[in-house]
Amino acid sequence: MQFKSVGRIMTAALLASAPAFGAAAQEAEGSSPAPVLSVELNALQATDKGCRFTFVVANQLGGALESAAFELVLFDKEGMVSRLTIVDFKDLPDGKTKVRQFDFSGVDCSSLGRVLVNDATECKGSGIDARACIQNLKTETRTDTAFGI
């Protein structure tokens, strides 16, 4: 008999708290999402001259970017720096996703171990803080090569 009454008390407590959980979920849904600039390393493709990098970039910073550029550091599979380079994603309208490709001559795609976003070298847009591109950067990869900050 004691177990039945404990079970009933627990059930009543859970039912009583259910509206509070629902309200919290609704408040979270109503809040605006955090600003983010998503950069995905989508593909690495060997070319006659080197390696073609394909990026998918989505600007959710809350304003259009006139220009966004990043310094990338390419590491080989042994962890040695093989190259520092800058990629310029150019203009990125707010709420828009774009695909950008960059060809790196002399780079062997199969020898890449990691691509590091070292810093944002340019981040310009009306109402956009110059540090927003690096501070709100979210990186992902669909390749076997690590990619991130």
CYANA upper distance limits for C-alpha pairs under 8 A (distance plus 0.5 A):
  1 MET  CA      5 SER  CA      7.12
  2 GLN  CA      6 VAL  CA      6.78
  3 PHE  CA      7 GLY  CA      6.58
  4 LYS  CA      8 ARG  CA      6.70
  5 SER  CA      9 ILE  CA      6.66
  6 VAL  CA     10 MET  CA      6.70
  7 GLY  CA     11 THR  CA      6.60
  8 ARG  CA     12 ALA  CA      6.56
  9 ILE  CA     13 ALA  CA      6.63
 10 MET  CA     14 LEU  CA      6.69
 11 THR  CA     15 LEU  CA      6.65
 12 ALA  CA     16 ALA  CA      6.56
 13 ALA  CA     17 SER  CA      6.79
 14 LEU  CA     18 ALA  CA      6.69
 15 LEU  CA     19 PRO  CA      8.40
 17 SER  CA     21 PHE  CA      7.18
 18 ALA  CA     22 GLY  CA      6.82
 19 PRO  CA     23 ALA  CA      6.64
 20 ALA  CA     24 ALA  CA      6.75
 21 PHE  CA     25 ALA  CA      6.76
 22 GLY  CA     26 GLN  CA      6.75
 23 ALA  CA     27 GLU  CA      6.66
 24 ALA  CA     28 ALA  CA      6.72
 25 ALA  CA     29 GLU  CA      6.73
 26 GLN  CA     30 GLY  CA      6.69
 27 GLU  CA     31 SER  CA      6.87
 35 PRO  CA     60 GLN  CA      6.08
 35 PRO  CA     61 LEU  CA      4.86
 35 PRO  CA     62 GLY  CA      6.91
 35 PRO  CA    136 ASN  CA      6.99
 36 VAL  CA     59 ASN  CA      7.24
 36 VAL  CA     60 GLN  CA      5.56
 36 VAL  CA     61 LEU  CA      5.66
 36 VAL  CA    136 ASN  CA      5.33
 36 VAL  CA    137 LEU  CA      6.47
 36 VAL  CA    138 LYS  CA      7.14
 37 LEU  CA     57 VAL  CA      7.81
 37 LEU  CA     58 ALA  CA      6.41
 37 LEU  CA     59 ASN  CA      5.35
 37 LEU  CA     60 GLN  CA      6.19
 37 LEU  CA     61 LEU  CA      6.63
 37 LEU  CA    133 CYS  CA      6.86
 37 LEU  CA    136 ASN  CA      6.36
 37 LEU  CA    137 LEU  CA      5.40
 37 LEU  CA    138 LYS  CA      6.56
 38 SER  CA     56 VAL  CA      8.42
 38 SER  CA     57 VAL  CA      6.07
 38 SER  CA     58 ALA  CA      5.58
 38 SER  CA     59 ASN  CA      7.07
 38 SER  CA     60 GLN  CA      8.27
 38 SER  CA    137 LEU  CA      6.44
 38 SER  CA    138 LYS  CA      5.23
 38 SER  CA    139 THR  CA      6.40
 38 SER  CA    140 GLU  CA      8.30
 39 VAL  CA     55 PHE  CA      7.10
 39 VAL  CA     56 VAL  CA      6.36
 39 VAL  CA     57 VAL  CA      5.10
 39 VAL  CA     58 ALA  CA      7.17
 39 VAL  CA    137 LEU  CA      7.79
 39 VAL  CA    138 LYS  CA      6.77
 39 VAL  CA    139 THR  CA      5.54
 39 VAL  CA    140 GLU  CA      7.02
 40 GLU  CA     55 PHE  CA      5.92
 40 GLU  CA     56 VAL  CA      5.57
 40 GLU  CA     57 VAL  CA      6.85
 40 GLU  CA    139 THR  CA      6.15
 40 GLU  CA    140 GLU  CA      5.12
 40 GLU  CA    141 THR  CA      5.83
 40 GLU  CA    142 ARG  CA      7.91
 41 LEU  CA     53 PHE  CA      7.79
 41 LEU  CA     54 THR  CA      6.71
 41 LEU  CA     55 PHE  CA      5.26
 41 LEU  CA     56 VAL  CA      7.22
 41 LEU  CA    139 THR  CA      8.31
 41 LEU  CA    140 GLU  CA      6.79
 41 LEU  CA    141 THR  CA      5.09
 41 LEU  CA    142 ARG  CA      6.73
 41 LEU  CA    143 THR  CA      7.43
 41 LEU  CA    147 PHE  CA      7.43
 42 ASN  CA     53 PHE  CA      8.24
 42 ASN  CA     54 THR  CA      5.96
 42 ASN  CA     55 PHE  CA      5.78
 42 ASN  CA     56 VAL  CA      6.84
 42 ASN  CA    141 THR  CA      6.44
 42 ASN  CA    142 ARG  CA      5.58
 42 ASN  CA    143 THR  CA      6.96
 43 ALA  CA     52 ARG  CA      8.46
 43 ALA  CA     53 PHE  CA      6.49
 43 ALA  CA     54 THR  CA      5.54
 43 ALA  CA     55 PHE  CA      7.66
 43 ALA  CA    142 ARG  CA      7.18
 43 ALA  CA    143 THR  CA      6.44
 44 LEU  CA     51 CYS  CA      7.05
 44 LEU  CA     52 ARG  CA      6.15
 44 LEU  CA     53 PHE  CA      5.38
 44 LEU  CA     54 THR  CA      6.92
 44 LEU  CA    109 CYS  CA      6.79
 44 LEU  CA    143 THR  CA      7.57
 45 GLN  CA     51 CYS  CA      6.11
 45 GLN  CA     52 ARG  CA      5.51
 45 GLN  CA     53 PHE  CA      7.17
 45 GLN  CA    109 CYS  CA      7.26
 46 ALA  CA     50 GLY  CA      6.48
 46 ALA  CA     51 CYS  CA      5.11
 46 ALA  CA     52 ARG  CA      6.75
 46 ALA  CA    108 ASP  CA      7.56
 46 ALA  CA    109 CYS  CA      6.44
 47 THR  CA     51 CYS  CA      6.00
 47 THR  CA     52 ARG  CA      7.11
 49 LYS  CA    104 PHE  CA      8.21
 49 LYS  CA    105 SER  CA      5.57
 49 LYS  CA    106 GLY  CA      6.68
 49 LYS  CA    107 VAL  CA      8.48
 50 GLY  CA    103 ASP  CA      7.54
 50 GLY  CA    104 PHE  CA      6.13
 50 GLY  CA    105 SER  CA      4.80
 50 GLY  CA    106 GLY  CA      5.22
 50 GLY  CA    107 VAL  CA      5.19
 50 GLY  CA    108 ASP  CA      6.25
 50 GLY  CA    109 CYS  CA      7.86
 51 CYS  CA    103 ASP  CA      6.28
 51 CYS  CA    104 PHE  CA      5.82
 51 CYS  CA    105 SER  CA      7.03
 51 CYS  CA    106 GLY  CA      8.02
 51 CYS  CA    107 VAL  CA      5.96
 51 CYS  CA    108 ASP  CA      6.47
 51 CYS  CA    109 CYS  CA      5.85
 52 ARG  CA    101 GLN  CA      7.15
 52 ARG  CA    102 PHE  CA      6.09
 52 ARG  CA    103 ASP  CA      4.83
 52 ARG  CA    104 PHE  CA      6.75
 53 PHE  CA    101 GLN  CA      6.02
 53 PHE  CA    102 PHE  CA      5.71
 53 PHE  CA    103 ASP  CA      6.81
 53 PHE  CA    104 PHE  CA      8.29
 54 THR  CA     99 VAL  CA      7.51
 54 THR  CA    100 ARG  CA      6.39
 54 THR  CA    101 GLN  CA      4.99
 54 THR  CA    102 PHE  CA      7.18
 55 PHE  CA     99 VAL  CA      6.16
 55 PHE  CA    100 ARG  CA      5.80
 55 PHE  CA    101 GLN  CA      6.74
 56 VAL  CA     97 THR  CA      7.43
 56 VAL  CA     98 LYS  CA      6.32
 56 VAL  CA     99 VAL  CA      5.07
 56 VAL  CA    100 ARG  CA      7.05
 57 VAL  CA     97 THR  CA      6.01
 57 VAL  CA     98 LYS  CA      5.79
 57 VAL  CA     99 VAL  CA      6.73
 57 VAL  CA    100 ARG  CA      8.16
 58 ALA  CA     92 LEU  CA      8.27
 58 ALA  CA     95 GLY  CA      7.41
 58 ALA  CA     96 LYS  CA      6.29
 58 ALA  CA     97 THR  CA      4.71
 58 ALA  CA     98 LYS  CA      6.95
 59 ASN  CA     64 ALA  CA      8.14
 59 ASN  CA     65 LEU  CA      8.43
 59 ASN  CA     92 LEU  CA      6.77
 59 ASN  CA     93 PRO  CA      7.19
 59 ASN  CA     94 ASP  CA      5.79
 59 ASN  CA     95 GLY  CA      5.99
 59 ASN  CA     96 LYS  CA      6.39
 59 ASN  CA     97 THR  CA      7.10
 60 GLN  CA     94 ASP  CA      6.32
 60 GLN  CA     95 GLY  CA      5.75
 60 GLN  CA     96 LYS  CA      8.20
 61 LEU  CA     94 ASP  CA      7.19
 61 LEU  CA    128 ILE  CA      8.27
 61 LEU  CA    132 ALA  CA      8.20
 61 LEU  CA    136 ASN  CA      8.32
 62 GLY  CA     94 ASP  CA      6.53
 62 GLY  CA     95 GLY  CA      8.16
 63 GLY  CA     93 PRO  CA      7.70
 63 GLY  CA     94 ASP  CA      5.49
 63 GLY  CA    125 GLY  CA      7.46
 63 GLY  CA    126 SER  CA      7.29
 63 GLY  CA    127 GLY  CA      7.23
 63 GLY  CA    128 ILE  CA      7.03
 64 ALA  CA     91 ASP  CA      8.12
 64 ALA  CA     92 LEU  CA      6.47
 64 ALA  CA     93 PRO  CA      4.81
 64 ALA  CA     94 ASP  CA      4.93
 64 ALA  CA    125 GLY  CA      6.28
 64 ALA  CA    126 SER  CA      7.37
 64 ALA  CA    128 ILE  CA      8.48
 65 LEU  CA     90 LYS  CA      8.50
 65 LEU  CA     91 ASP  CA      5.96
 65 LEU  CA     92 LEU  CA      5.46
 65 LEU  CA     93 PRO  CA      6.47
 65 LEU  CA     94 ASP  CA      7.66
 65 LEU  CA    123 CYS  CA      7.53
 65 LEU  CA    124 LYS  CA      6.14
 65 LEU  CA    125 GLY  CA      4.80
 65 LEU  CA    126 SER  CA      7.83
 65 LEU  CA    128 ILE  CA      8.02
 66 GLU  CA     90 LYS  CA      7.12
 66 GLU  CA     91 ASP  CA      4.97
 66 GLU  CA     92 LEU  CA      7.04
 66 GLU  CA     93 PRO  CA      8.40
 66 GLU  CA    123 CYS  CA      8.28
 66 GLU  CA    124 LYS  CA      5.95
 66 GLU  CA    125 GLY  CA      5.54
 66 GLU  CA    126 SER  CA      8.48
 67 SER  CA     88 ASP  CA      7.88
 67 SER  CA     89 PHE  CA      7.24
 67 SER  CA     90 LYS  CA      4.92
 67 SER  CA     91 ASP  CA      5.25
 67 SER  CA     92 LEU  CA      7.50
 67 SER  CA    122 GLU  CA      7.07
 67 SER  CA    123 CYS  CA      6.30
 67 SER  CA    124 LYS  CA      5.85
 67 SER  CA    125 GLY  CA      7.59
 68 ALA  CA     88 ASP  CA      6.50
 68 ALA  CA     89 PHE  CA      5.94
 68 ALA  CA     90 LYS  CA      6.13
 68 ALA  CA     91 ASP  CA      7.38
 68 ALA  CA     92 LEU  CA      8.11
 68 ALA  CA    120 ALA  CA      7.88
 68 ALA  CA    121 THR  CA      8.16
 68 ALA  CA    122 GLU  CA      5.67
 68 ALA  CA    123 CYS  CA      5.14
 68 ALA  CA    124 LYS  CA      7.13
 68 ALA  CA    133 CYS  CA      7.75
 69 ALA  CA     86 ILE  CA      7.22
 69 ALA  CA     87 VAL  CA      6.00
 69 ALA  CA     88 ASP  CA      4.62
 69 ALA  CA     89 PHE  CA      6.28
 69 ALA  CA     90 LYS  CA      7.65
 69 ALA  CA    120 ALA  CA      6.32
 69 ALA  CA    121 THR  CA      5.93
 69 ALA  CA    122 GLU  CA      5.37
 69 ALA  CA    123 CYS  CA      7.20
 70 PHE  CA     86 ILE  CA      6.00
 70 PHE  CA     87 VAL  CA      5.97
 70 PHE  CA     88 ASP  CA      7.09
 70 PHE  CA    117 VAL  CA      7.16
 70 PHE  CA    118 ASN  CA      7.81
 70 PHE  CA    119 ASP  CA      6.24
 70 PHE  CA    120 ALA  CA      4.81
 70 PHE  CA    121 THR  CA      5.73
 70 PHE  CA    122 GLU  CA      7.41
 71 GLU  CA     84 LEU  CA      7.40
 71 GLU  CA     85 THR  CA      6.14
 71 GLU  CA     86 ILE  CA      4.87
 71 GLU  CA     87 VAL  CA      7.04
 71 GLU  CA    117 VAL  CA      6.57
 71 GLU  CA    118 ASN  CA      5.93
 71 GLU  CA    119 ASP  CA      5.92
 71 GLU  CA    120 ALA  CA      6.74
 71 GLU  CA    121 THR  CA      6.81
 72 LEU  CA     84 LEU  CA      6.23
 72 LEU  CA     85 THR  CA      5.84
 72 LEU  CA     86 ILE  CA      6.43
 72 LEU  CA     87 VAL  CA      7.78
 72 LEU  CA    115 VAL  CA      7.08
 72 LEU  CA    116 LEU  CA      6.04
 72 LEU  CA    117 VAL  CA      5.27
 72 LEU  CA    118 ASN  CA      6.10
 72 LEU  CA    119 ASP  CA      8.05
 73 VAL  CA     81 VAL  CA      7.35
 73 VAL  CA     82 SER  CA      8.15
 73 VAL  CA     83 ARG  CA      6.33
 73 VAL  CA     84 LEU  CA      5.06
 73 VAL  CA     85 THR  CA      7.05
 73 VAL  CA    115 VAL  CA      6.24
 73 VAL  CA    116 LEU  CA      5.53
 73 VAL  CA    117 VAL  CA      7.06
 73 VAL  CA    118 ASN  CA      6.95
 74 LEU  CA     81 VAL  CA      6.39
 74 LEU  CA     82 SER  CA      6.08
 74 LEU  CA     83 ARG  CA      5.65
 74 LEU  CA     84 LEU  CA      6.85
 74 LEU  CA    112 LEU  CA      7.50
 74 LEU  CA    113 GLY  CA      8.38
 74 LEU  CA    114 ARG  CA      6.66
 74 LEU  CA    115 VAL  CA      5.32
 74 LEU  CA    116 LEU  CA      7.06
 75 PHE  CA     79 GLY  CA      5.93
 75 PHE  CA     80 MET  CA      5.78
 75 PHE  CA     81 VAL  CA      4.92
 75 PHE  CA     82 SER  CA      5.91
 75 PHE  CA     83 ARG  CA      7.74
 75 PHE  CA    112 LEU  CA      6.51
 75 PHE  CA    113 GLY  CA      6.16
 75 PHE  CA    114 ARG  CA      5.59
 75 PHE  CA    115 VAL  CA      6.73
 75 PHE  CA    116 LEU  CA      8.41
 76 ASP  CA     80 MET  CA      5.99
 76 ASP  CA     81 VAL  CA      7.00
 76 ASP  CA     82 SER  CA      6.78
 76 ASP  CA    111 SER  CA      6.04
 76 ASP  CA    112 LEU  CA      5.04
 76 ASP  CA    113 GLY  CA      5.28
 76 ASP  CA    114 ARG  CA      7.23
 77 LYS  CA    111 SER  CA      6.42
 77 LYS  CA    112 LEU  CA      6.14
 77 LYS  CA    113 GLY  CA      4.49
 77 LYS  CA    114 ARG  CA      7.76
 78 GLU  CA    113 GLY  CA      7.78
 79 GLY  CA    113 GLY  CA      7.39
 79 GLY  CA    114 ARG  CA      8.18
 86 ILE  CA    121 THR  CA      8.39
 87 VAL  CA    102 PHE  CA      7.93
 89 PHE  CA    100 ARG  CA      7.23
 92 LEU  CA     96 LYS  CA      7.34
 92 LEU  CA     97 THR  CA      8.29
 92 LEU  CA     98 LYS  CA      7.91
108 ASP  CA    112 LEU  CA      7.45
112 LEU  CA    145 THR  CA      6.93
113 GLY  CA    145 THR  CA      5.81
113 GLY  CA    146 ALA  CA      6.94
114 ARG  CA    145 THR  CA      5.82
114 ARG  CA    146 ALA  CA      5.00
114 ARG  CA    147 PHE  CA      6.36
115 VAL  CA    145 THR  CA      7.63
115 VAL  CA    146 ALA  CA      6.59
115 VAL  CA    147 PHE  CA      5.28
115 VAL  CA    148 GLY  CA      7.23
116 LEU  CA    147 PHE  CA      6.36
116 LEU  CA    148 GLY  CA      5.83
116 LEU  CA    149 ILE  CA      6.07
117 VAL  CA    147 PHE  CA      8.13
117 VAL  CA    148 GLY  CA      6.36
117 VAL  CA    149 ILE  CA      5.40
118 ASN  CA    149 ILE  CA      7.02
119 ASP  CA    134 ILE  CA      6.96
120 ALA  CA    131 ARG  CA      8.16
120 ALA  CA    133 CYS  CA      6.84
120 ALA  CA    134 ILE  CA      6.05
122 GLU  CA    130 ALA  CA      7.88
123 CYS  CA    128 ILE  CA      8.31
123 CYS  CA    129 ASP  CA      8.20
123 CYS  CA    130 ALA  CA      5.59
123 CYS  CA    131 ARG  CA      7.50
123 CYS  CA    132 ALA  CA      7.75
123 CYS  CA    133 CYS  CA      6.41
124 LYS  CA    128 ILE  CA      7.09
124 LYS  CA    129 ASP  CA      8.16
124 LYS  CA    130 ALA  CA      6.65
125 GLY  CA    129 ASP  CA      8.37
128 ILE  CA    132 ALA  CA      7.21
131 ARG  CA    135 GLN  CA      6.46
132 ALA  CA    136 ASN  CA      6.01
132 ALA  CA    137 LEU  CA      8.24
133 CYS  CA    137 LEU  CA      6.25
138 LYS  CA    148 GLY  CA      8.48
139 THR  CA    147 PHE  CA      7.31
139 THR  CA    148 GLY  CA      5.84
139 THR  CA    149 ILE  CA      7.92
140 GLU  CA    147 PHE  CA      6.99
140 GLU  CA    148 GLY  CA      7.45
141 THR  CA    145 THR  CA      7.90
141 THR  CA    146 ALA  CA      7.38
141 THR  CA    147 PHE  CA      6.45
